[in-house]
């Protein structure tokens, strides 16, 4: 892949910020990235004990759910998120008498945003943690490209490659969308990791949307979807 202003891989300096928990590493990093938007931040390792809720992915799950709620575009999106939180036991399910009446089961549809990239390839973006799981782990092919913001809560994004390699322009457009559908939507520069779906795995017992991945690259982009064409269902 050619080196461009949007890709990590060009020559530069690496700074490592290290210290005990609570000394202000995050504050320093946030101040630096605000003053110098060209800096790419990657949290690579921690040696502290997990905070309450982290061992089971509770904090990350809730953070992702809040991002999905902020980015919700319809009442259907909100209803899906509520159902997900009810299923996870975070909120109490309230049933009316009407809810208890047997309903006709509706055909299942993948809960995603659908766009076409400039090249015509399809880009799918999860609307909830459960949709992220289904999109990446069940629907996508191993040769498709997976994208997600680096260390920042957001949606799983999939470029449907149909056996072809995505171009640099495909990666840039999809990475911009991944940044847009994340907690960093209003940031000027966002790091987005990308790799083949075959390199994404779900740990046993992990909550919906939680995955690990390797053999990835990182793009630095400005959030946006202006270059995409929404697919109307």
Rosetta constraint file for C-alpha pairs under 8 A:
AtomPair CA 1 CA 168 HARMONIC 7.41 0.50
AtomPair CA 3 CA 7 HARMONIC 6.14 0.50
AtomPair CA 3 CA 8 HARMONIC 7.78 0.50
AtomPair CA 3 CA 9 HARMONIC 6.65 0.50
AtomPair CA 3 CA 10 HARMONIC 6.19 0.50
AtomPair CA 4 CA 10 HARMONIC 7.69 0.50
AtomPair CA 5 CA 220 HARMONIC 7.86 0.50
AtomPair CA 6 CA 172 HARMONIC 7.45 0.50
AtomPair CA 6 CA 219 HARMONIC 5.46 0.50
AtomPair CA 6 CA 220 HARMONIC 4.79 0.50
AtomPair CA 6 CA 221 HARMONIC 5.85 0.50
AtomPair CA 7 CA 218 HARMONIC 6.39 0.50
AtomPair CA 7 CA 219 HARMONIC 4.54 0.50
AtomPair CA 7 CA 220 HARMONIC 5.85 0.50
AtomPair CA 8 CA 217 HARMONIC 7.54 0.50
AtomPair CA 8 CA 218 HARMONIC 5.80 0.50
AtomPair CA 8 CA 219 HARMONIC 6.00 0.50
AtomPair CA 8 CA 220 HARMONIC 6.97 0.50
AtomPair CA 17 CA 25 HARMONIC 6.58 0.50
AtomPair CA 18 CA 25 HARMONIC 7.06 0.50
AtomPair CA 19 CA 23 HARMONIC 6.79 0.50
AtomPair CA 19 CA 25 HARMONIC 7.03 0.50
AtomPair CA 20 CA 48 HARMONIC 7.88 0.50
AtomPair CA 21 CA 48 HARMONIC 6.70 0.50
AtomPair CA 24 CA 28 HARMONIC 6.33 0.50
AtomPair CA 25 CA 29 HARMONIC 6.23 0.50
AtomPair CA 26 CA 30 HARMONIC 6.06 0.50
AtomPair CA 27 CA 31 HARMONIC 6.20 0.50
AtomPair CA 28 CA 32 HARMONIC 6.25 0.50
AtomPair CA 29 CA 33 HARMONIC 6.18 0.50
AtomPair CA 29 CA 41 HARMONIC 7.56 0.50
AtomPair CA 30 CA 34 HARMONIC 6.11 0.50
AtomPair CA 31 CA 35 HARMONIC 6.26 0.50
AtomPair CA 32 CA 36 HARMONIC 5.80 0.50
AtomPair CA 32 CA 39 HARMONIC 7.73 0.50
AtomPair CA 33 CA 37 HARMONIC 5.19 0.50
AtomPair CA 33 CA 38 HARMONIC 7.45 0.50
AtomPair CA 33 CA 39 HARMONIC 5.80 0.50
AtomPair CA 33 CA 40 HARMONIC 7.52 0.50
AtomPair CA 33 CA 41 HARMONIC 7.54 0.50
AtomPair CA 37 CA 188 HARMONIC 6.89 0.50
AtomPair CA 37 CA 189 HARMONIC 6.00 0.50
AtomPair CA 38 CA 189 HARMONIC 7.07 0.50
AtomPair CA 40 CA 190 HARMONIC 7.65 0.50
AtomPair CA 40 CA 191 HARMONIC 6.41 0.50
AtomPair CA 40 CA 220 HARMONIC 7.25 0.50
AtomPair CA 41 CA 191 HARMONIC 7.38 0.50
AtomPair CA 42 CA 150 HARMONIC 6.87 0.50
AtomPair CA 42 CA 151 HARMONIC 7.16 0.50
AtomPair CA 43 CA 151 HARMONIC 6.80 0.50
AtomPair CA 50 CA 54 HARMONIC 5.62 0.50
AtomPair CA 50 CA 55 HARMONIC 5.98 0.50
AtomPair CA 51 CA 55 HARMONIC 7.47 0.50
AtomPair CA 53 CA 57 HARMONIC 6.34 0.50
AtomPair CA 53 CA 58 HARMONIC 4.99 0.50
AtomPair CA 53 CA 59 HARMONIC 5.86 0.50
AtomPair CA 54 CA 58 HARMONIC 5.78 0.50
AtomPair CA 54 CA 59 HARMONIC 5.78 0.50
AtomPair CA 54 CA 60 HARMONIC 7.34 0.50
AtomPair CA 56 CA 206 HARMONIC 6.99 0.50
AtomPair CA 56 CA 207 HARMONIC 7.47 0.50
AtomPair CA 57 CA 61 HARMONIC 5.97 0.50
AtomPair CA 57 CA 206 HARMONIC 7.00 0.50
AtomPair CA 57 CA 207 HARMONIC 6.47 0.50
AtomPair CA 57 CA 210 HARMONIC 7.59 0.50
AtomPair CA 58 CA 62 HARMONIC 6.21 0.50
AtomPair CA 58 CA 207 HARMONIC 7.80 0.50
AtomPair CA 59 CA 63 HARMONIC 6.12 0.50
AtomPair CA 60 CA 64 HARMONIC 6.09 0.50
AtomPair CA 60 CA 153 HARMONIC 7.33 0.50
AtomPair CA 61 CA 65 HARMONIC 6.21 0.50
AtomPair CA 61 CA 129 HARMONIC 7.47 0.50
AtomPair CA 61 CA 207 HARMONIC 6.91 0.50
AtomPair CA 61 CA 208 HARMONIC 7.40 0.50
AtomPair CA 61 CA 209 HARMONIC 7.49 0.50
AtomPair CA 61 CA 210 HARMONIC 7.53 0.50
AtomPair CA 62 CA 66 HARMONIC 6.17 0.50
AtomPair CA 63 CA 67 HARMONIC 6.37 0.50
AtomPair CA 63 CA 153 HARMONIC 6.31 0.50
AtomPair CA 64 CA 68 HARMONIC 6.28 0.50
AtomPair CA 64 CA 128 HARMONIC 8.00 0.50
AtomPair CA 64 CA 129 HARMONIC 6.92 0.50
AtomPair CA 64 CA 153 HARMONIC 4.98 0.50
AtomPair CA 64 CA 154 HARMONIC 5.94 0.50
AtomPair CA 64 CA 155 HARMONIC 7.84 0.50
AtomPair CA 65 CA 69 HARMONIC 6.19 0.50
AtomPair CA 65 CA 81 HARMONIC 7.07 0.50
AtomPair CA 65 CA 128 HARMONIC 6.69 0.50
AtomPair CA 65 CA 129 HARMONIC 6.62 0.50
AtomPair CA 66 CA 70 HARMONIC 6.20 0.50
AtomPair CA 67 CA 71 HARMONIC 6.22 0.50
AtomPair CA 67 CA 153 HARMONIC 6.81 0.50
AtomPair CA 67 CA 154 HARMONIC 6.40 0.50
AtomPair CA 67 CA 182 HARMONIC 6.28 0.50
AtomPair CA 67 CA 183 HARMONIC 5.65 0.50
AtomPair CA 68 CA 72 HARMONIC 5.89 0.50
AtomPair CA 68 CA 81 HARMONIC 7.71 0.50
AtomPair CA 68 CA 127 HARMONIC 6.29 0.50
AtomPair CA 68 CA 128 HARMONIC 5.89 0.50
AtomPair CA 68 CA 154 HARMONIC 7.31 0.50
AtomPair CA 68 CA 155 HARMONIC 7.54 0.50
AtomPair CA 68 CA 181 HARMONIC 7.88 0.50
AtomPair CA 68 CA 182 HARMONIC 7.84 0.50
AtomPair CA 69 CA 77 HARMONIC 7.81 0.50
AtomPair CA 69 CA 78 HARMONIC 6.53 0.50
AtomPair CA 69 CA 81 HARMONIC 7.17 0.50
AtomPair CA 71 CA 181 HARMONIC 6.70 0.50
AtomPair CA 71 CA 182 HARMONIC 8.00 0.50
AtomPair CA 72 CA 77 HARMONIC 5.52 0.50
AtomPair CA 72 CA 78 HARMONIC 6.36 0.50
AtomPair CA 72 CA 127 HARMONIC 7.51 0.50
AtomPair CA 73 CA 77 HARMONIC 6.51 0.50
AtomPair CA 74 CA 78 HARMONIC 6.68 0.50
AtomPair CA 75 CA 79 HARMONIC 6.07 0.50
AtomPair CA 76 CA 80 HARMONIC 6.17 0.50
AtomPair CA 77 CA 81 HARMONIC 6.35 0.50
AtomPair CA 77 CA 127 HARMONIC 6.83 0.50
AtomPair CA 77 CA 128 HARMONIC 7.90 0.50
AtomPair CA 78 CA 82 HARMONIC 6.19 0.50
AtomPair CA 79 CA 83 HARMONIC 6.19 0.50
AtomPair CA 80 CA 84 HARMONIC 6.20 0.50
AtomPair CA 80 CA 128 HARMONIC 7.35 0.50
AtomPair CA 81 CA 85 HARMONIC 6.25 0.50
AtomPair CA 81 CA 128 HARMONIC 6.20 0.50
AtomPair CA 82 CA 86 HARMONIC 6.10 0.50
AtomPair CA 82 CA 91 HARMONIC 7.99 0.50
AtomPair CA 83 CA 87 HARMONIC 6.07 0.50
AtomPair CA 84 CA 88 HARMONIC 6.25 0.50
AtomPair CA 84 CA 128 HARMONIC 7.95 0.50
AtomPair CA 84 CA 129 HARMONIC 7.81 0.50
AtomPair CA 84 CA 130 HARMONIC 6.99 0.50
AtomPair CA 85 CA 89 HARMONIC 6.17 0.50
AtomPair CA 85 CA 90 HARMONIC 5.32 0.50
AtomPair CA 85 CA 91 HARMONIC 5.98 0.50
AtomPair CA 86 CA 90 HARMONIC 5.91 0.50
AtomPair CA 86 CA 91 HARMONIC 5.08 0.50
AtomPair CA 86 CA 92 HARMONIC 6.00 0.50
AtomPair CA 86 CA 93 HARMONIC 5.77 0.50
AtomPair CA 95 CA 99 HARMONIC 5.53 0.50
AtomPair CA 95 CA 100 HARMONIC 6.90 0.50
AtomPair CA 96 CA 100 HARMONIC 6.72 0.50
AtomPair CA 97 CA 101 HARMONIC 6.85 0.50
AtomPair CA 110 CA 131 HARMONIC 6.97 0.50
AtomPair CA 110 CA 134 HARMONIC 7.71 0.50
AtomPair CA 110 CA 135 HARMONIC 7.40 0.50
AtomPair CA 111 CA 126 HARMONIC 6.53 0.50
AtomPair CA 111 CA 127 HARMONIC 5.99 0.50
AtomPair CA 111 CA 128 HARMONIC 7.68 0.50
AtomPair CA 111 CA 131 HARMONIC 5.64 0.50
AtomPair CA 112 CA 124 HARMONIC 6.08 0.50
AtomPair CA 112 CA 125 HARMONIC 5.17 0.50
AtomPair CA 112 CA 126 HARMONIC 4.57 0.50
AtomPair CA 112 CA 127 HARMONIC 5.23 0.50
AtomPair CA 112 CA 131 HARMONIC 6.85 0.50
AtomPair CA 112 CA 135 HARMONIC 7.97 0.50
AtomPair CA 113 CA 124 HARMONIC 5.70 0.50
AtomPair CA 113 CA 125 HARMONIC 4.96 0.50
AtomPair CA 113 CA 126 HARMONIC 6.49 0.50
AtomPair CA 113 CA 127 HARMONIC 6.80 0.50
AtomPair CA 113 CA 230 HARMONIC 7.96 0.50
AtomPair CA 114 CA 122 HARMONIC 7.08 0.50
AtomPair CA 114 CA 123 HARMONIC 5.90 0.50
AtomPair CA 114 CA 124 HARMONIC 4.88 0.50
AtomPair CA 114 CA 125 HARMONIC 6.61 0.50
AtomPair CA 114 CA 230 HARMONIC 6.01 0.50
AtomPair CA 114 CA 231 HARMONIC 5.34 0.50
AtomPair CA 114 CA 232 HARMONIC 7.78 0.50
AtomPair CA 115 CA 122 HARMONIC 5.83 0.50
AtomPair CA 115 CA 123 HARMONIC 5.08 0.50
AtomPair CA 115 CA 124 HARMONIC 6.54 0.50
AtomPair CA 115 CA 228 HARMONIC 6.12 0.50
AtomPair CA 115 CA 229 HARMONIC 5.33 0.50
AtomPair CA 115 CA 230 HARMONIC 4.29 0.50
AtomPair CA 115 CA 231 HARMONIC 5.13 0.50
AtomPair CA 116 CA 120 HARMONIC 5.40 0.50
AtomPair CA 116 CA 121 HARMONIC 5.64 0.50
AtomPair CA 116 CA 122 HARMONIC 4.64 0.50
AtomPair CA 116 CA 123 HARMONIC 5.86 0.50
AtomPair CA 116 CA 228 HARMONIC 5.86 0.50
AtomPair CA 116 CA 229 HARMONIC 5.11 0.50
AtomPair CA 116 CA 230 HARMONIC 6.37 0.50
AtomPair CA 116 CA 231 HARMONIC 6.73 0.50
AtomPair CA 117 CA 121 HARMONIC 5.39 0.50
AtomPair CA 117 CA 122 HARMONIC 6.23 0.50
AtomPair CA 117 CA 123 HARMONIC 6.64 0.50
AtomPair CA 117 CA 170 HARMONIC 6.51 0.50
AtomPair CA 117 CA 173 HARMONIC 6.86 0.50
AtomPair CA 117 CA 174 HARMONIC 7.51 0.50
AtomPair CA 117 CA 227 HARMONIC 7.41 0.50
AtomPair CA 117 CA 228 HARMONIC 5.35 0.50
AtomPair CA 117 CA 229 HARMONIC 6.77 0.50
AtomPair CA 118 CA 170 HARMONIC 7.33 0.50
AtomPair CA 118 CA 227 HARMONIC 7.03 0.50
AtomPair CA 118 CA 228 HARMONIC 6.62 0.50
AtomPair CA 118 CA 229 HARMONIC 7.92 0.50
AtomPair CA 119 CA 170 HARMONIC 7.01 0.50
AtomPair CA 121 CA 159 HARMONIC 6.89 0.50
AtomPair CA 121 CA 160 HARMONIC 6.23 0.50
AtomPair CA 121 CA 161 HARMONIC 6.73 0.50
AtomPair CA 121 CA 170 HARMONIC 7.97 0.50
AtomPair CA 122 CA 159 HARMONIC 5.96 0.50
AtomPair CA 122 CA 160 HARMONIC 5.37 0.50
AtomPair CA 122 CA 161 HARMONIC 7.88 0.50
AtomPair CA 123 CA 157 HARMONIC 6.92 0.50
AtomPair CA 123 CA 158 HARMONIC 5.64 0.50
AtomPair CA 123 CA 159 HARMONIC 4.68 0.50
AtomPair CA 123 CA 160 HARMONIC 6.29 0.50
AtomPair CA 123 CA 174 HARMONIC 7.02 0.50
AtomPair CA 124 CA 135 HARMONIC 7.97 0.50
AtomPair CA 124 CA 157 HARMONIC 5.64 0.50
AtomPair CA 124 CA 158 HARMONIC 5.15 0.50
AtomPair CA 124 CA 159 HARMONIC 6.61 0.50
AtomPair CA 124 CA 160 HARMONIC 7.74 0.50
AtomPair CA 125 CA 132 HARMONIC 7.67 0.50
AtomPair CA 125 CA 155 HARMONIC 6.22 0.50
AtomPair CA 125 CA 156 HARMONIC 5.84 0.50
AtomPair CA 125 CA 157 HARMONIC 4.49 0.50
AtomPair CA 125 CA 158 HARMONIC 6.53 0.50
AtomPair CA 125 CA 178 HARMONIC 7.78 0.50
AtomPair CA 126 CA 131 HARMONIC 5.17 0.50
AtomPair CA 126 CA 132 HARMONIC 4.70 0.50
AtomPair CA 126 CA 135 HARMONIC 6.76 0.50
AtomPair CA 126 CA 155 HARMONIC 5.33 0.50
AtomPair CA 126 CA 156 HARMONIC 5.53 0.50
AtomPair CA 126 CA 157 HARMONIC 6.60 0.50
AtomPair CA 127 CA 131 HARMONIC 5.99 0.50
AtomPair CA 127 CA 132 HARMONIC 7.10 0.50
AtomPair CA 127 CA 155 HARMONIC 6.84 0.50
AtomPair CA 128 CA 132 HARMONIC 6.08 0.50
AtomPair CA 128 CA 155 HARMONIC 7.35 0.50
AtomPair CA 129 CA 133 HARMONIC 6.38 0.50
AtomPair CA 129 CA 155 HARMONIC 7.71 0.50
AtomPair CA 129 CA 208 HARMONIC 5.24 0.50
AtomPair CA 129 CA 209 HARMONIC 4.51 0.50
AtomPair CA 130 CA 134 HARMONIC 6.30 0.50
AtomPair CA 130 CA 208 HARMONIC 5.13 0.50
AtomPair CA 130 CA 209 HARMONIC 6.08 0.50
AtomPair CA 131 CA 135 HARMONIC 5.87 0.50
AtomPair CA 131 CA 209 HARMONIC 7.69 0.50
AtomPair CA 132 CA 136 HARMONIC 6.08 0.50
AtomPair CA 132 CA 155 HARMONIC 6.56 0.50
AtomPair CA 132 CA 156 HARMONIC 5.34 0.50
AtomPair CA 132 CA 208 HARMONIC 7.48 0.50
AtomPair CA 132 CA 209 HARMONIC 5.24 0.50
AtomPair CA 133 CA 137 HARMONIC 5.63 0.50
AtomPair CA 133 CA 138 HARMONIC 7.47 0.50
AtomPair CA 133 CA 208 HARMONIC 5.76 0.50
AtomPair CA 133 CA 209 HARMONIC 4.86 0.50
AtomPair CA 133 CA 210 HARMONIC 7.68 0.50
AtomPair CA 134 CA 138 HARMONIC 5.09 0.50
AtomPair CA 134 CA 139 HARMONIC 6.19 0.50
AtomPair CA 135 CA 139 HARMONIC 4.90 0.50
AtomPair CA 135 CA 140 HARMONIC 5.95 0.50
AtomPair CA 135 CA 156 HARMONIC 7.73 0.50
AtomPair CA 135 CA 158 HARMONIC 7.76 0.50
AtomPair CA 136 CA 140 HARMONIC 5.34 0.50
AtomPair CA 136 CA 146 HARMONIC 7.56 0.50
AtomPair CA 136 CA 156 HARMONIC 7.19 0.50
AtomPair CA 136 CA 158 HARMONIC 7.32 0.50
AtomPair CA 136 CA 197 HARMONIC 7.05 0.50
AtomPair CA 137 CA 201 HARMONIC 7.86 0.50
AtomPair CA 137 CA 202 HARMONIC 7.85 0.50
AtomPair CA 140 CA 144 HARMONIC 6.36 0.50
AtomPair CA 140 CA 158 HARMONIC 7.14 0.50
AtomPair CA 140 CA 160 HARMONIC 7.45 0.50
AtomPair CA 140 CA 197 HARMONIC 7.15 0.50
AtomPair CA 141 CA 160 HARMONIC 7.90 0.50
AtomPair CA 141 CA 197 HARMONIC 6.75 0.50
AtomPair CA 141 CA 198 HARMONIC 7.87 0.50
AtomPair CA 142 CA 196 HARMONIC 6.50 0.50
AtomPair CA 142 CA 197 HARMONIC 4.75 0.50
AtomPair CA 142 CA 198 HARMONIC 4.44 0.50
AtomPair CA 143 CA 161 HARMONIC 6.89 0.50
AtomPair CA 143 CA 162 HARMONIC 7.66 0.50
AtomPair CA 143 CA 163 HARMONIC 6.34 0.50
AtomPair CA 143 CA 196 HARMONIC 5.81 0.50
AtomPair CA 143 CA 197 HARMONIC 6.22 0.50
AtomPair CA 143 CA 198 HARMONIC 6.75 0.50
AtomPair CA 144 CA 158 HARMONIC 6.64 0.50
AtomPair CA 144 CA 159 HARMONIC 5.80 0.50
AtomPair CA 144 CA 160 HARMONIC 5.27 0.50
AtomPair CA 144 CA 161 HARMONIC 5.11 0.50
AtomPair CA 144 CA 162 HARMONIC 7.26 0.50
AtomPair CA 144 CA 163 HARMONIC 7.63 0.50
AtomPair CA 144 CA 196 HARMONIC 5.77 0.50
AtomPair CA 144 CA 197 HARMONIC 5.69 0.50
AtomPair CA 145 CA 158 HARMONIC 5.55 0.50
AtomPair CA 145 CA 159 HARMONIC 5.03 0.50
AtomPair CA 145 CA 160 HARMONIC 6.94 0.50
AtomPair CA 145 CA 161 HARMONIC 7.05 0.50
AtomPair CA 145 CA 166 HARMONIC 7.75 0.50
AtomPair CA 145 CA 194 HARMONIC 6.83 0.50
AtomPair CA 145 CA 195 HARMONIC 5.71 0.50
AtomPair CA 145 CA 196 HARMONIC 4.56 0.50
AtomPair CA 145 CA 197 HARMONIC 5.75 0.50
AtomPair CA 146 CA 156 HARMONIC 7.06 0.50
AtomPair CA 146 CA 157 HARMONIC 5.70 0.50
AtomPair CA 146 CA 158 HARMONIC 4.74 0.50
AtomPair CA 146 CA 159 HARMONIC 6.62 0.50
AtomPair CA 146 CA 194 HARMONIC 5.49 0.50
AtomPair CA 146 CA 195 HARMONIC 5.45 0.50
AtomPair CA 146 CA 196 HARMONIC 5.75 0.50
AtomPair CA 146 CA 197 HARMONIC 5.44 0.50
AtomPair CA 146 CA 200 HARMONIC 7.98 0.50
AtomPair CA 147 CA 156 HARMONIC 6.15 0.50
AtomPair CA 147 CA 157 HARMONIC 5.03 0.50
AtomPair CA 147 CA 158 HARMONIC 6.40 0.50
AtomPair CA 147 CA 174 HARMONIC 7.53 0.50
AtomPair CA 147 CA 175 HARMONIC 6.64 0.50
AtomPair CA 147 CA 178 HARMONIC 6.64 0.50
AtomPair CA 147 CA 192 HARMONIC 6.67 0.50
AtomPair CA 147 CA 193 HARMONIC 5.65 0.50
AtomPair CA 147 CA 194 HARMONIC 4.33 0.50
AtomPair CA 147 CA 195 HARMONIC 6.75 0.50
AtomPair CA 148 CA 154 HARMONIC 6.78 0.50
AtomPair CA 148 CA 155 HARMONIC 6.59 0.50
AtomPair CA 148 CA 156 HARMONIC 5.50 0.50
AtomPair CA 148 CA 157 HARMONIC 6.44 0.50
AtomPair CA 148 CA 175 HARMONIC 7.69 0.50
AtomPair CA 148 CA 178 HARMONIC 5.92 0.50
AtomPair CA 148 CA 179 HARMONIC 7.73 0.50
AtomPair CA 148 CA 192 HARMONIC 5.57 0.50
AtomPair CA 148 CA 193 HARMONIC 5.50 0.50
AtomPair CA 148 CA 194 HARMONIC 6.60 0.50
AtomPair CA 149 CA 153 HARMONIC 6.99 0.50
AtomPair CA 149 CA 154 HARMONIC 6.43 0.50
AtomPair CA 149 CA 178 HARMONIC 6.41 0.50
AtomPair CA 149 CA 179 HARMONIC 6.07 0.50
AtomPair CA 149 CA 182 HARMONIC 7.09 0.50
AtomPair CA 149 CA 190 HARMONIC 7.32 0.50
AtomPair CA 149 CA 191 HARMONIC 5.97 0.50
AtomPair CA 149 CA 192 HARMONIC 4.13 0.50
AtomPair CA 149 CA 193 HARMONIC 5.91 0.50
AtomPair CA 150 CA 191 HARMONIC 5.50 0.50
AtomPair CA 150 CA 192 HARMONIC 5.19 0.50
AtomPair CA 150 CA 193 HARMONIC 5.65 0.50
AtomPair CA 152 CA 182 HARMONIC 7.10 0.50
AtomPair CA 152 CA 183 HARMONIC 6.49 0.50
AtomPair CA 152 CA 184 HARMONIC 7.19 0.50
AtomPair CA 153 CA 182 HARMONIC 5.83 0.50
AtomPair CA 153 CA 183 HARMONIC 5.72 0.50
AtomPair CA 154 CA 178 HARMONIC 7.22 0.50
AtomPair CA 154 CA 179 HARMONIC 7.57 0.50
AtomPair CA 154 CA 181 HARMONIC 5.89 0.50
AtomPair CA 154 CA 182 HARMONIC 3.75 0.50
AtomPair CA 154 CA 183 HARMONIC 6.05 0.50
AtomPair CA 155 CA 178 HARMONIC 6.58 0.50
AtomPair CA 155 CA 181 HARMONIC 5.92 0.50
AtomPair CA 155 CA 182 HARMONIC 6.20 0.50
AtomPair CA 156 CA 178 HARMONIC 7.32 0.50
AtomPair CA 156 CA 209 HARMONIC 7.91 0.50
AtomPair CA 157 CA 174 HARMONIC 7.44 0.50
AtomPair CA 157 CA 178 HARMONIC 6.20 0.50
AtomPair CA 159 CA 166 HARMONIC 7.81 0.50
AtomPair CA 159 CA 174 HARMONIC 7.32 0.50
AtomPair CA 161 CA 165 HARMONIC 6.45 0.50
AtomPair CA 161 CA 166 HARMONIC 6.50 0.50
AtomPair CA 166 CA 170 HARMONIC 5.66 0.50
AtomPair CA 166 CA 171 HARMONIC 6.67 0.50
AtomPair CA 167 CA 171 HARMONIC 6.41 0.50
AtomPair CA 168 CA 172 HARMONIC 6.20 0.50
AtomPair CA 169 CA 173 HARMONIC 6.15 0.50
AtomPair CA 170 CA 174 HARMONIC 6.08 0.50
AtomPair CA 171 CA 175 HARMONIC 5.86 0.50
AtomPair CA 172 CA 176 HARMONIC 6.15 0.50
AtomPair CA 172 CA 219 HARMONIC 7.23 0.50
AtomPair CA 172 CA 221 HARMONIC 7.16 0.50
AtomPair CA 173 CA 177 HARMONIC 6.42 0.50
AtomPair CA 173 CA 225 HARMONIC 7.55 0.50
AtomPair CA 173 CA 227 HARMONIC 6.99 0.50
AtomPair CA 173 CA 228 HARMONIC 7.49 0.50
AtomPair CA 174 CA 178 HARMONIC 6.18 0.50
AtomPair CA 175 CA 179 HARMONIC 6.19 0.50
AtomPair CA 175 CA 192 HARMONIC 5.90 0.50
AtomPair CA 175 CA 219 HARMONIC 6.90 0.50
AtomPair CA 175 CA 221 HARMONIC 6.75 0.50
AtomPair CA 175 CA 223 HARMONIC 7.88 0.50
AtomPair CA 176 CA 180 HARMONIC 6.16 0.50
AtomPair CA 176 CA 221 HARMONIC 5.73 0.50
AtomPair CA 176 CA 222 HARMONIC 5.87 0.50
AtomPair CA 176 CA 223 HARMONIC 4.56 0.50
AtomPair CA 176 CA 224 HARMONIC 5.19 0.50
AtomPair CA 176 CA 225 HARMONIC 6.68 0.50
AtomPair CA 177 CA 181 HARMONIC 6.14 0.50
AtomPair CA 177 CA 223 HARMONIC 6.21 0.50
AtomPair CA 177 CA 224 HARMONIC 5.55 0.50
AtomPair CA 177 CA 225 HARMONIC 5.36 0.50
AtomPair CA 178 CA 182 HARMONIC 6.48 0.50
AtomPair CA 178 CA 192 HARMONIC 7.12 0.50
AtomPair CA 178 CA 223 HARMONIC 7.48 0.50
AtomPair CA 179 CA 183 HARMONIC 7.82 0.50
AtomPair CA 179 CA 184 HARMONIC 6.18 0.50
AtomPair CA 179 CA 185 HARMONIC 5.83 0.50
AtomPair CA 179 CA 190 HARMONIC 6.29 0.50
AtomPair CA 179 CA 191 HARMONIC 7.82 0.50
AtomPair CA 179 CA 192 HARMONIC 6.82 0.50
AtomPair CA 179 CA 221 HARMONIC 7.59 0.50
AtomPair CA 179 CA 222 HARMONIC 7.27 0.50
AtomPair CA 179 CA 223 HARMONIC 4.79 0.50
AtomPair CA 179 CA 224 HARMONIC 7.26 0.50
AtomPair CA 180 CA 184 HARMONIC 6.95 0.50
AtomPair CA 180 CA 185 HARMONIC 4.41 0.50
AtomPair CA 180 CA 186 HARMONIC 7.77 0.50
AtomPair CA 180 CA 223 HARMONIC 4.46 0.50
AtomPair CA 180 CA 224 HARMONIC 5.26 0.50
AtomPair CA 180 CA 225 HARMONIC 7.07 0.50
AtomPair CA 181 CA 185 HARMONIC 6.41 0.50
AtomPair CA 184 CA 190 HARMONIC 6.90 0.50
AtomPair CA 184 CA 223 HARMONIC 7.77 0.50
AtomPair CA 185 CA 223 HARMONIC 5.76 0.50
AtomPair CA 185 CA 224 HARMONIC 7.86 0.50
AtomPair CA 186 CA 223 HARMONIC 7.30 0.50
AtomPair CA 187 CA 222 HARMONIC 7.32 0.50
AtomPair CA 187 CA 223 HARMONIC 7.19 0.50
AtomPair CA 188 CA 221 HARMONIC 7.92 0.50
AtomPair CA 188 CA 222 HARMONIC 5.40 0.50
AtomPair CA 188 CA 223 HARMONIC 7.16 0.50
AtomPair CA 189 CA 220 HARMONIC 6.23 0.50
AtomPair CA 189 CA 221 HARMONIC 5.36 0.50
AtomPair CA 189 CA 222 HARMONIC 4.86 0.50
AtomPair CA 189 CA 223 HARMONIC 7.33 0.50
AtomPair CA 190 CA 220 HARMONIC 5.44 0.50
AtomPair CA 190 CA 221 HARMONIC 5.39 0.50
AtomPair CA 190 CA 222 HARMONIC 6.18 0.50
AtomPair CA 190 CA 223 HARMONIC 7.13 0.50
AtomPair CA 191 CA 218 HARMONIC 6.32 0.50
AtomPair CA 191 CA 219 HARMONIC 5.69 0.50
AtomPair CA 191 CA 220 HARMONIC 4.59 0.50
AtomPair CA 191 CA 221 HARMONIC 6.61 0.50
AtomPair CA 192 CA 218 HARMONIC 5.43 0.50
AtomPair CA 192 CA 219 HARMONIC 5.24 0.50
AtomPair CA 192 CA 220 HARMONIC 6.35 0.50
AtomPair CA 192 CA 221 HARMONIC 7.51 0.50
AtomPair CA 193 CA 216 HARMONIC 6.32 0.50
AtomPair CA 193 CA 217 HARMONIC 5.65 0.50
AtomPair CA 193 CA 218 HARMONIC 4.34 0.50
AtomPair CA 193 CA 219 HARMONIC 6.44 0.50
AtomPair CA 194 CA 216 HARMONIC 5.39 0.50
AtomPair CA 194 CA 217 HARMONIC 5.52 0.50
AtomPair CA 194 CA 218 HARMONIC 6.18 0.50
AtomPair CA 194 CA 219 HARMONIC 7.83 0.50
AtomPair CA 195 CA 199 HARMONIC 6.59 0.50
AtomPair CA 195 CA 200 HARMONIC 7.82 0.50
AtomPair CA 195 CA 213 HARMONIC 7.92 0.50
AtomPair CA 195 CA 214 HARMONIC 7.48 0.50
AtomPair CA 195 CA 215 HARMONIC 6.48 0.50
AtomPair CA 195 CA 216 HARMONIC 4.58 0.50
AtomPair CA 195 CA 217 HARMONIC 6.58 0.50
AtomPair CA 196 CA 200 HARMONIC 7.37 0.50
AtomPair CA 196 CA 216 HARMONIC 7.84 0.50
AtomPair CA 199 CA 213 HARMONIC 5.50 0.50
AtomPair CA 199 CA 214 HARMONIC 5.70 0.50
AtomPair CA 199 CA 215 HARMONIC 6.67 0.50
AtomPair CA 200 CA 211 HARMONIC 6.67 0.50
AtomPair CA 200 CA 212 HARMONIC 5.86 0.50
AtomPair CA 200 CA 213 HARMONIC 4.36 0.50
AtomPair CA 200 CA 214 HARMONIC 6.96 0.50
AtomPair CA 201 CA 211 HARMONIC 5.60 0.50
AtomPair CA 201 CA 212 HARMONIC 5.36 0.50
AtomPair CA 201 CA 213 HARMONIC 6.06 0.50
AtomPair CA 202 CA 206 HARMONIC 6.77 0.50
AtomPair CA 202 CA 210 HARMONIC 6.65 0.50
AtomPair CA 202 CA 211 HARMONIC 4.50 0.50
AtomPair CA 202 CA 212 HARMONIC 6.18 0.50
AtomPair CA 203 CA 210 HARMONIC 7.90 0.50
AtomPair CA 203 CA 211 HARMONIC 6.53 0.50
AtomPair CA 203 CA 212 HARMONIC 7.23 0.50
AtomPair CA 206 CA 210 HARMONIC 5.99 0.50
AtomPair CA 206 CA 211 HARMONIC 7.59 0.50
